[in-house]
Amino acid sequence: MRVVVQRSKEARVLVNQETVGEIEHGLVLLVGITHGDNAADAAYLADKIANLRIFEDGEGKMNLSLLDKGGQILSISQFTLYGDTRKGRRPNFMEAARPEEANPIYELLNEEFRKKGIIVETGIFGAMMDVQLTNDGPVTLIVESKEKK
């Protein structure tokens, strides 16, 4: 799994011009799933991301996690994170898991965050979505569950 993590002051996702998910402060996650990703990958990433010390403490140092700050998550499925652009001009998406494989893993990831007491809002898997956010910092990281061969 590959997740783009963006620290956010506020964010929302719209489908057909209707808000389907919205958070105040926390993290926006763009979640890509590849072949062979499983529940262990989801559990690892949920723990890693929930505990990343990327929020500032009283001294302005990135020393606090989402759990420390009580932030929320806006989770968006994003198969294009596994787009391969090395050859030609059109991305190849062969490394992205098919929807029937990816959606259950995506849902597991979101459930792992909820088990930690984090409020999780989502878009609609597979839908065309408009994501609006105020990136805080900006702080943007890429986190992967494991090195894929």
C-alpha positions, -999 to +999 in steps of 0.1 A: +000+000+000+011+035-007-004+065+011+001+102+005-004+119+039-012+156+040-015+175+073-047+195+069-065+224+087-097+214+070-108+192+041-138+178+023-146+155-006-174+160-030-191+136-054-215+152-079-211+185-061-223+170-028-201+168+002-198+131+012-169+135+037-155+164+057-130+170+086-119+199+106-082+193+114-061+162+109-049+143+079-060+138+043-049+104+031-047+094-006-046+056-005-033+034-032-035-004-031-014-028-051-016-066-057-009-087-026-017-060-001-035-075+029-049-069+064-013-068+078-005-040+055-036-021+066-028-026+103+008-015+098-001+017+080-029+026+104-004+023+133+024+041+115+002+070+103-018+075+135+015+077+154+036+098+130+049+128+149+040+155+123+021+180+144+038+208+163+041+209+200+041+240+222+077+248+210+068+246+173+086+212+168+069+183+150+066+162+181+029+152+183+009+126+165-027+126+152-036+106+183-019+132+205-038+161+187-072+143+185-073+150+148-095+134+122-088+116+089-103+121+054-094+090+035-096+089-003-090+058-024-065+067-051-055+039-076-035+064-096-008+063-069+004+031-086+005+047-121+038+039-138+049+069-160+084+056-169+074+046-205+055+067-230+031+094-221+001+075-208+004+061-172+002+023-169-019+012-140-011-025-140+004-022-105-029-009-090-051-037-075-084-043-092-114-027-074-127-060-060-093-067-044-086-031-034-119-020-018-119-045+010-083-036+020-091+001+018-121-005+041-098-025+065-074+004+067-102+028+076-115+004+102-081+001+118-080+039+123-115+038+138-104+011+162-078+036+175-107+061+182-100+083+152-129+098+133-126+088+097-145+103+068-142+090+033-151+096-003-169+070-024-146+042-036-142+043-074-162+076-078-150+108-095-143+130-065-133+166-059-110+169-029-106+203-012-082+209+016-061+235+033-027+218+036-012+228+069+025+236+067+025+223+040+033+189+054+030+160+028+046+126+032+045+093+013+042+062+035+044+026+022+035-006+039+065-025+025+090-025-003+073-041-033+094-060-058 
